[in-house]
Amino acid sequence: MKYIIYTLSLLLVTLLGCKPPHTNTENALSVSIEPQKYFLEAIVGNKYTVNTAIPSGSNPESYDPSPSQMVNIGKSKMFFKVGNLGFENTWLNNISINNPDLQIVDCSVGIPIIMDDHGHAGHSHEGSDPHIWSSPSTALIISKNMYNSIVGLDPKHTDYYLERYKDLEKVILTTDSTIQSYLSEAPSKSFIIFHPALSYFADQYGLNQYSIEVDGKTPTPQQMSNLIQEAKKDNVKVIFVQEEYDQKNAEPIAKELGAEIVSINPLSYSWNEELIKIAKAIAQKHD
């Protein structure tokens, strides 16, 4: 395990050693969320600046970009959308109309979409779960889509992008191996999460995800009781709550189950570290 983590650290140093300037909009690309920025910066290195539309800790379903962010997106060579975030469904059409030369890349192309059985107040996922970045298998597809688009945009640097893309693949595959190693020792294959943002993670590793939130709303007492009963059957010992949500709704469930509440940030730039943290929590491994 120590060897795997050490190898992953070396690869990360290689990938992220040269970061582009932060606010250069003359040679810029834009993404919706920070995990995308992590993948894209790993590929483009110092050839492009990468701007993020939705800051970490913000709600990607309801986030409203500032005028300056809209300007930065409009000046970008390409915009890489996740695929079906509320922010994208609300804003990207207007952005495209106002910036007809902006190329928009759909990072979800080729990913088997998990249908969404929950809704969000004021925003719809139109039947599909948008959290496609939450597993290594889908991250490989997202990264390949990014690489193909960048090579099309800047073919003269294909060799440079290919080398960095291959290094990113290694990081993703090493992350997958680390996660599998932890989950192989997990006392339960089930977990609870406030907002169901780990469907793709659960799908890849054969886990069962229970959601506290029901149709984008706080659960009723009956729904809470049903959840606790099901979680007891599956010996659930961890409850994940995203940073942007209040932990109070998780506290009575945690007390009833004797479970640990773990704060997570699926929108973190540190994509691999966040997924490994989640796997360790499910496996009840503590440093």
C-alpha positions in Angstrom: 0.0 0.0 0.0 2.8 2.4 0.9 4.5 1.6 -2.5 1.2 2.4 -4.4 0.8 5.8 -2.6 4.5 6.6 -3.1 4.2 5.9 -6.8 1.1 8.0 -7.1 2.8 10.9 -5.4 5.7 10.7 -7.9 3.3 10.8 -10.8 1.5 13.8 -9.4 4.7 15.7 -9.0 5.5 15.0 -12.7 2.0 16.1 -13.9 1.6 19.2 -11.8 5.1 20.5 -11.6 4.5 23.1 -14.3 1.3 25.1 -13.7 0.1 27.7 -16.2 -0.4 31.4 -15.2 -3.7 31.8 -13.3 -5.5 34.5 -15.1 -4.3 34.5 -18.7 -7.4 34.7 -20.9 -5.5 35.0 -24.2 -4.7 31.3 -24.3 -7.3 29.9 -22.0 -9.6 26.9 -21.6 -12.6 26.7 -19.3 -14.2 23.9 -17.3 -17.3 23.6 -15.1 -15.7 22.1 -12.0 -12.4 21.7 -10.2 -12.0 17.9 -10.9 -12.1 18.7 -14.6 -9.4 21.3 -14.1 -7.3 18.6 -12.4 -7.6 16.4 -15.5 -7.2 19.1 -18.1 -4.2 20.8 -16.4 -2.5 17.4 -16.2 -2.8 17.1 -20.0 -2.1 20.7 -21.2 0.6 21.6 -18.8 2.0 25.1 -19.6 0.3 25.4 -23.0 -3.0 26.8 -21.7 -4.5 28.4 -18.6 -7.5 26.5 -17.3 -10.4 28.5 -15.7 -13.1 26.9 -13.5 -16.6 28.3 -13.7 -17.9 26.8 -10.4 -15.7 27.3 -7.4 -15.1 24.3 -5.0 -17.7 24.3 -2.2 -20.4 25.9 -4.4 -23.5 24.0 -5.5 -23.1 23.1 -9.2 -26.9 22.8 -9.6 -27.7 26.4 -8.7 -24.5 28.4 -9.0 -24.7 31.7 -10.9 -21.5 32.9 -12.4 -20.3 36.4 -12.0 -20.0 38.8 -15.0 -16.2 38.4 -14.9 -16.5 34.6 -15.0 -18.8 34.9 -18.0 -16.2 37.1 -19.8 -13.4 34.6 -19.0 -15.5 31.7 -20.4 -16.3 33.7 -23.5 -12.6 34.4 -24.1 -11.7 30.7 -23.8 -10.7 28.6 -26.8 -12.8 25.7 -25.5 -15.3 25.0 -22.7 -15.4 21.5 -21.3 -18.7 20.7 -19.8 -19.4 17.8 -17.5 -22.5 16.9 -19.5 -25.6 17.6 -17.5 -25.0 19.8 -14.5 -27.7 22.3 -13.6 -25.3 25.2 -14.1 -24.6 23.9 -17.6 -28.2 23.4 -18.5 -29.0 27.0 -17.3 -26.1 29.0 -18.7 -24.3 27.2 -21.6 -26.9 28.0 -24.2 -26.6 31.8 -23.6 -22.9 31.5 -23.5 -22.9 29.8 -26.9 -25.2 32.4 -28.4 -23.0 35.2 -27.1 -19.7 33.5 -28.1 -20.4 31.6 -31.4 -16.7 30.8 -31.8 -16.4 29.1 -28.5 -16.0 25.3 -28.9 -17.9 23.3 -26.3 -16.7 19.8 -25.4 -19.1 17.3 -23.7 -16.9 15.3 -21.3 -19.6 12.7 -20.8 -19.5 11.3 -24.4 -18.9 7.5 -24.2 -19.8 7.2 -20.5 -22.6 4.7 -19.7 -25.0 7.1 -18.0 -26.6 6.1 -14.7 -30.2 7.2 -14.5 -31.0 9.6 -11.7 -33.7 8.6 -9.2 -33.6 11.9 -7.4 -34.4 15.5 -8.2 -33.2 18.9 -7.1 -35.4 21.8 -6.2 -35.3 24.3 -9.1 -33.1 22.1 -11.3 -33.5 18.9 -13.2 -30.9 16.4 -14.4 -33.3 15.3 -17.1 -33.2 11.7 -15.9 -29.4 11.2 -15.7 -27.0 11.4 -12.8 -24.5 14.2 -13.6 -21.8 13.2 -11.2 -19.7 11.4 -13.8 -16.3 12.3 -12.4 -16.7 10.3 -9.2 -15.0 7.1 -10.4 -11.7 6.1 -12.0 -13.3 4.3 -14.9 -15.3 7.3 -15.9 -12.3 9.6 -15.3 -10.4 7.7 -17.9 -13.1 8.4 -20.5 -13.3 12.1 -19.4 -9.6 12.4 -19.8 -9.6 10.7 -23.2 -12.3 13.1 -24.4 -10.2 16.1 -23.2 -7.0 14.8 -24.8 -8.8 14.2 -28.2 -10.2 17.7 -28.1 -6.9 19.4 -27.2 -5.0 17.6 -30.0 -7.7 18.7 -32.4 -7.3 22.3 -31.2 -3.5 22.3 -31.1 -2.1 19.4 -33.2 1.4 20.7 -33.4 2.0 19.8 -29.7 0.4 16.3 -30.0 3.5 14.5 -28.7 3.6 16.8 -25.6 -0.1 16.2 -24.8 0.2 12.5 -25.4 3.1 12.1 -23.0 1.2 14.0 -20.3 -2.1 12.2 -21.0 -0.3 8.8 -20.6 1.0 10.0 -17.2 -2.5 11.0 -16.2 -3.8 7.6 -17.1 -1.2 6.1 -14.8 -2.3 8.3 -12.0 -6.0 7.3 -12.5 -5.1 3.6 -12.7 -3.0 3.8 -9.6 -5.8 5.6 -7.8 -8.1 2.7 -8.9 -5.7 0.1 -7.5 -5.4 2.0 -4.2 -9.2 2.2 -3.8 -9.6 -1.5 -4.6 -7.0 -2.4 -2.0 -8.9 -0.4 0.7 -12.4 -1.6 -0.2 -11.3 -5.2 -0.2 -11.0 -4.8 3.6 -14.3 -2.9 4.1 -16.6 -4.3 6.8 -19.6 -3.2 4.7 -20.2 -2.7 1.0 -22.8 0.0 1.8 -22.6 3.7 2.8 -24.9 6.6 3.4 -24.5 10.0 1.8 -26.5 13.2 2.2 -26.7 14.0 -1.5 -26.2 11.0 -3.8 -23.1 12.2 -5.7 -21.2 8.9 -5.6 -23.3 6.7 -7.9 -20.5 6.1 -10.4 -18.1 5.3 -7.6 -20.6 2.8 -6.1 -21.3 1.3 -9.5 -17.6 0.6 -10.3 -16.9 -1.0 -7.0 -20.1 -2.9 -6.4 -21.2 -0.7 -3.4 -24.7 0.3 -2.2 -25.3 4.0 -1.9 -28.1 5.2 0.5 -29.2 8.8 0.2 -30.5 10.9 3.1 -31.8 13.5 0.7 -35.1 12.4 -1.0 -36.0 14.1 -4.3 -33.7 17.0 -3.4 -35.5 17.5 0.0 -35.0 16.7 3.7 -36.4 13.3 4.4 -39.6 12.8 6.4 -39.5 11.0 9.8 -40.9 7.9 8.1 -38.3 8.0 5.3 -35.6 8.5 7.9 -36.8 5.5 9.8 -36.8 3.4 6.7 -33.3 4.5 5.9 -32.0 3.5 9.3 -33.6 0.1 9.1 -32.1 -0.6 5.7 -28.7 0.7 6.8 -28.7 -1.5 9.9 -29.3 -4.6 7.8 -26.2 -3.6 5.7 -24.0 -2.7 8.7 -23.4 0.8 7.5 -20.7 2.5 9.5 -20.0 5.7 7.5 -22.1 8.6 6.5 -20.7 11.1 4.0 -21.9 14.7 4.0 -20.6 17.1 1.3 -19.1 20.4 2.5 -21.9 22.5 1.1 -24.6 20.6 3.1 -25.5 20.8 6.8 -24.5 17.8 8.9 -27.4 18.1 11.3 -29.7 15.7 9.3 -27.0 13.1 9.4 -26.4 13.3 13.2 -29.4 11.3 14.4 -28.8 8.6 11.8 -25.1 8.3 12.8 -26.1 8.1 16.5 -28.7 5.3 15.7 -26.2 3.3 13.6 -23.0 4.0 15.6 -21.7 5.4 12.3 -19.0 8.0 11.6 -19.9 11.2 9.8 -17.2 12.1 7.2 -17.1 15.4 5.5 -16.2 15.1 1.8 -15.8 17.4 -1.2 -16.5 15.6 -4.5 -15.8 19.0 -6.2 -12.2 19.1 -4.9 -9.4 19.8 -7.3 -7.5 16.9 -5.5 -9.7 14.4 -7.3 -7.6 11.3 -6.6 -7.0 12.2 -2.9 -10.7 12.7 -2.4 -11.7 9.3 -3.8 -9.0 7.6 -1.8 -10.3 9.3 1.3 -13.8 8.0 0.6 -12.5 4.5 0.1 -10.5 4.6 3.4 -13.6 5.8 5.2 -15.7 3.0 3.9 -13.0 0.5 4.9 -12.8 2.1 8.3 -9.1 2.9 7.9 -7.7 5.8 9.9 -4.3 7.3 9.7 
